[in-house]
Amino acid sequence: METCDVPDDNPALTASERRWTLFGRSHLPYRILLLAKMIDRVTSQDVREKAAMSLAEWRVMSHLELMGGCSASEIAGAAFVDRSEVSRAVAVLEKRGLIRRDPNPRNRKSSLISLTEAGRRLYVGVRGERSQVFKDWMADLSDQERIDLDDKLRKMMRRVVLSNPDAFLG
């Protein structure tokens, strides 16, 4: 499969290629982190334009759609983010009528958060567009290359977790 044709004089690509090569091939974790930050930057701009929300708010909605009703702590744990970031996002989303809080039968000190119908409609609309963006980003990889990449990243993830398991508990 051929890669997309981009002119050599594209300033954004030139700057990004410079960042990419900064530490060389031996620093693959840096490159993974850099790519994640680049994806965050584009996603943040996209959800701000399409849904008038922050990336943190979008992530809360995404986790609620995938996890169902859950607490802010559960979302923070699943996303590896600070609970206060989730709490701020939840407050904004609740004010906009996109999520609701219900009593948590497992813990009286917390609420179960879920998407409202308006929140689900907004999520589905934006997610549909985001899915196409993801497909475009992966267009240069064959189906087998995508599977292989996922397998390799999972192997790396397992090594990271096993290097310090206590960092991933609780």
Buried (B, 14 or more C-beta within 10 A) or exposed (E): EEEEEEEEEEEEEEEBEEEBEEEEEEEEEBBEEBEEEEEEEEBBEBBBEBBEBBBBBBBBBBBBBEBEBBBBBBBBBBBEBEBEBBBBBBEBBBEBEBBBBEEBEEEEEBBBBBBBEEBBEBBEEBBEEBEEEEEEEEEEBEEEEEEEEEEEEEEEEEEEEEEEEEEEEE
